[in-house]
Amino acid sequence: MTRPVAETAATIAGMDPVLDEPLWCFVGGYEPELVIQWMSHALGTFREAEGLSLIVPHAVALEHELQADPYARITLRVHSALEGVGLTAAVASALAKAGIACNMVAALRHDHAFVPADRAEEALAILKQLQATATL
């Protein structure tokens, strides 16, 4: 197992972004029975004051006739340290300059950028360029 990277420049230089194949949707605030049903499909969940938010496959949202925008997931394959500073800011800033919305999810080993599906390839290219220009 690799050791987590905490230093900002090293994290950006090693982020190795990759585009995930399926599309995802952010959903929540629905009847408990539906939320329980969607839990088996959820990539991630977060409990908010208004209820449980879930990240589910776009296909599941369509199946249940939900009006939810599709997002593509770009995984940053660097093993980023939870106490690391600056990776999220660098990614979000680079995408913001191009007018691309970005919803970041930090997990134990990797960070994930969810971007509008129709801009996924452009976002991936921007993040690869960011990685290539990082100085250690």
DRENGUSE-997406 format. One record per residue (C-alpha): residue number from 1; residue in three letters; z, y, x. Coordinates in Angstrom, 3 decimals. Layout:
<sites>
+-----+------+----------+----------+----------+
! seq ! type !       c3 !       c2 !       c1 !
+-----+------+----------+----------+----------+
! NUM !  ALA !        Z !        Y !        X !
...
+-----+------+----------+----------+----------+
</sites>
This chain:
<sites>
+-----+------+----------+----------+----------+
! seq ! type !       c3 !       c2 !       c1 !
+-----+------+----------+----------+----------+
!   1 !  MET !    0.000 !    0.000 !    0.000 !
!   2 !  THR !   -0.863 !    3.451 !    1.287 !
!   3 !  ARG !    1.709 !    6.148 !    1.817 !
!   4 !  PRO !    1.499 !    9.133 !   -0.533 !
!   5 !  VAL !   -0.139 !   12.268 !    0.844 !
!   6 !  ALA !    1.789 !   15.506 !    0.201 !
!   7 !  GLU !    0.171 !   18.125 !    2.480 !
!   8 !  THR !   -2.235 !   20.259 !    0.443 !
!   9 !  ALA !   -5.280 !   20.289 !    2.745 !
!  10 !  ALA !   -4.989 !   16.565 !    3.479 !
!  11 !  THR !   -4.735 !   15.784 !   -0.225 !
!  12 !  ILE !   -7.850 !   17.834 !   -1.034 !
!  13 !  ALA !   -9.759 !   16.394 !    1.933 !
!  14 !  GLY !   -8.897 !   12.860 !    0.848 !
!  15 !  MET !   -9.213 !   13.204 !   -2.918 !
!  16 !  ASP !  -12.382 !   11.032 !   -3.135 !
!  17 !  PRO !  -13.245 !   11.854 !   -6.778 !
!  18 !  VAL !  -14.921 !    9.202 !   -8.905 !
!  19 !  LEU !  -16.219 !    9.457 !  -12.460 !
!  20 !  ASP !  -14.785 !    6.910 !  -14.894 !
!  21 !  GLU !  -17.323 !    5.176 !  -17.147 !
!  22 !  PRO !  -15.806 !    5.369 !  -20.640 !
!  23 !  LEU !  -15.260 !    8.631 !  -22.480 !
!  24 !  TRP !  -11.801 !    9.584 !  -23.709 !
!  25 !  CYS !  -10.265 !   11.736 !  -26.466 !
!  26 !  PHE !   -6.929 !   13.467 !  -26.850 !
!  27 !  VAL !   -5.409 !   12.702 !  -30.254 !
!  28 !  GLY !   -2.036 !   12.926 !  -31.935 !
!  29 !  GLY !    0.013 !   14.175 !  -34.839 !
!  30 !  TYR !   -1.086 !   11.409 !  -37.168 !
!  31 !  GLU !    0.702 !    8.901 !  -39.359 !
!  32 !  PRO !    3.036 !    6.593 !  -37.410 !
!  33 !  GLU !    1.058 !    3.508 !  -38.492 !
!  34 !  LEU !   -2.116 !    4.882 !  -36.889 !
!  35 !  VAL !   -0.320 !    5.932 !  -33.718 !
!  36 !  ILE !    1.139 !    2.440 !  -33.350 !
!  37 !  GLN !   -2.328 !    0.955 !  -33.836 !
!  38 !  TRP !   -3.832 !    3.274 !  -31.181 !
!  39 !  MET !   -1.085 !    2.555 !  -28.631 !
!  40 !  SER !   -2.813 !   -0.656 !  -27.537 !
!  41 !  HIS !   -5.923 !    1.381 !  -26.663 !
!  42 !  ALA !   -4.148 !    4.353 !  -25.072 !
!  43 !  LEU !   -4.789 !    5.215 !  -21.455 !
!  44 !  GLY !   -1.803 !    7.532 !  -21.546 !
!  45 !  THR !    0.756 !    9.037 !  -23.890 !
!  46 !  PHE !    3.044 !   12.033 !  -23.881 !
!  47 !  ARG !    5.806 !   12.841 !  -26.323 !
!  48 !  GLU !    5.761 !   16.478 !  -27.450 !
!  49 !  ALA !    7.963 !   18.285 !  -29.955 !
!  50 !  GLU !    5.175 !   17.946 !  -32.538 !
!  51 !  GLY !    4.747 !   14.218 !  -32.006 !
!  52 !  LEU !    3.090 !   11.730 !  -29.714 !
!  53 !  SER !   -0.158 !   12.693 !  -27.961 !
!  54 !  LEU !   -2.461 !    9.889 !  -26.845 !
!  55 !  ILE !   -5.525 !    9.602 !  -24.647 !
!  56 !  VAL !   -7.710 !    6.976 !  -26.315 !
!  57 !  PRO !  -11.270 !    5.776 !  -25.819 !
!  58 !  HIS !  -13.842 !    7.959 !  -27.557 !
!  59 !  ALA !  -15.145 !    4.826 !  -29.282 !
!  60 !  VAL !  -11.725 !    4.316 !  -30.914 !
!  61 !  ALA !  -11.706 !    7.910 !  -32.155 !
!  62 !  LEU !  -15.185 !    7.465 !  -33.645 !
!  63 !  GLU !  -14.156 !    4.167 !  -35.231 !
!  64 !  HIS !  -11.329 !    5.967 !  -37.031 !
!  65 !  GLU !  -13.553 !    8.941 !  -37.915 !
!  66 !  LEU !  -11.490 !   11.385 !  -35.867 !
!  67 !  GLN !  -12.941 !   14.736 !  -34.950 !
!  68 !  ALA !  -12.036 !   14.728 !  -31.264 !
!  69 !  ASP !  -14.099 !   16.057 !  -28.380 !
!  70 !  PRO !  -15.124 !   13.485 !  -25.765 !
!  71 !  TYR !  -13.825 !   13.944 !  -22.231 !
!  72 !  ALA !  -14.824 !   12.233 !  -19.022 !
!  73 !  ARG !  -12.134 !   11.213 !  -16.557 !
!  74 !  ILE !  -12.531 !   11.970 !  -12.882 !
!  75 !  THR !   -9.970 !   10.050 !  -10.845 !
!  76 !  LEU !   -8.890 !   11.558 !   -7.540 !
!  77 !  ARG !   -8.443 !    8.404 !   -5.511 !
!  78 !  VAL !   -6.132 !    9.900 !   -2.898 !
!  79 !  HIS !   -2.597 !    8.525 !   -3.234 !
!  80 !  SER !   -1.073 !   11.917 !   -3.956 !
!  81 !  ALA !    2.654 !   12.460 !   -3.603 !
!  82 !  LEU !    4.478 !   13.589 !   -6.716 !
!  83 !  GLU !    6.110 !   16.367 !   -4.678 !
!  84 !  GLY !    2.748 !   17.529 !   -3.270 !
!  85 !  VAL !    1.739 !   21.115 !   -3.947 !
!  86 !  GLY !   -1.706 !   22.580 !   -4.528 !
!  87 !  LEU !   -4.037 !   19.726 !   -5.502 !
!  88 !  THR !   -3.947 !   20.465 !   -9.222 !
!  89 !  ALA !   -4.381 !   24.192 !   -8.572 !
!  90 !  ALA !   -7.336 !   23.636 !   -6.234 !
!  91 !  VAL !   -9.112 !   21.285 !   -8.648 !
!  92 !  ALA !   -8.485 !   23.414 !  -11.723 !
!  93 !  SER !   -9.499 !   26.608 !   -9.900 !
!  94 !  ALA !  -12.749 !   25.136 !   -8.567 !
!  95 !  LEU !  -13.701 !   23.918 !  -12.036 !
!  96 !  ALA !  -12.589 !   27.176 !  -13.694 !
!  97 !  LYS !  -14.949 !   29.152 !  -11.435 !
!  98 !  ALA !  -17.786 !   27.154 !  -12.999 !
!  99 !  GLY !  -16.402 !   27.630 !  -16.508 !
! 100 !  ILE !  -15.440 !   23.969 !  -16.863 !
! 101 !  ALA !  -12.296 !   23.143 !  -18.813 !
! 102 !  CYS !   -9.974 !   20.737 !  -17.038 !
! 103 !  ASN !   -7.000 !   18.815 !  -18.369 !
! 104 !  MET !   -5.053 !   17.345 !  -15.465 !
! 105 !  VAL !   -2.900 !   14.246 !  -15.764 !
! 106 !  ALA !   -0.753 !   13.281 !  -12.807 !
! 107 !  ALA !    0.309 !    9.663 !  -12.584 !
! 108 !  LEU !    2.403 !    7.888 !   -9.958 !
! 109 !  ARG !   -0.424 !    7.268 !   -7.481 !
! 110 !  HIS !   -3.387 !    9.390 !   -8.545 !
! 111 !  ASP !   -4.317 !   12.566 !  -10.352 !
! 112 !  HIS !   -6.939 !   12.542 !  -13.084 !
! 113 !  ALA !   -9.089 !   15.441 !  -14.263 !
! 114 !  PHE !  -10.393 !   15.210 !  -17.820 !
! 115 !  VAL !  -13.455 !   17.404 !  -18.305 !
! 116 !  PRO !  -15.864 !   17.904 !  -21.226 !
! 117 !  ALA !  -18.207 !   14.903 !  -21.232 !
! 118 !  ASP !  -21.349 !   17.022 !  -21.146 !
! 119 !  ARG !  -20.241 !   18.669 !  -17.879 !
! 120 !  ALA !  -18.884 !   15.578 !  -16.115 !
! 121 !  GLU !  -21.609 !   15.218 !  -13.461 !
! 122 !  GLU !  -21.415 !   18.925 !  -12.645 !
! 123 !  ALA !  -17.626 !   18.731 !  -12.363 !
! 124 !  LEU !  -17.855 !   15.698 !  -10.087 !
! 125 !  ALA !  -20.301 !   17.530 !   -7.796 !
! 126 !  ILE !  -17.964 !   20.544 !   -7.628 !
! 127 !  LEU !  -15.001 !   18.355 !   -6.679 !
! 128 !  LYS !  -17.014 !   16.520 !   -4.021 !
! 129 !  GLN !  -18.014 !   19.902 !   -2.581 !
! 130 !  LEU !  -14.381 !   21.029 !   -2.637 !
! 131 !  GLN !  -13.406 !   17.885 !   -0.755 !
! 132 !  ALA !  -16.207 !   18.361 !    1.796 !
! 133 !  THR !  -15.118 !   21.926 !    2.582 !
! 134 !  ALA !  -11.388 !   21.166 !    2.897 !
! 135 !  THR !  -10.023 !   21.920 !    6.339 !
! 136 !  LEU !   -7.260 !   19.861 !    7.852 !
+-----+------+----------+----------+----------+
</sites>
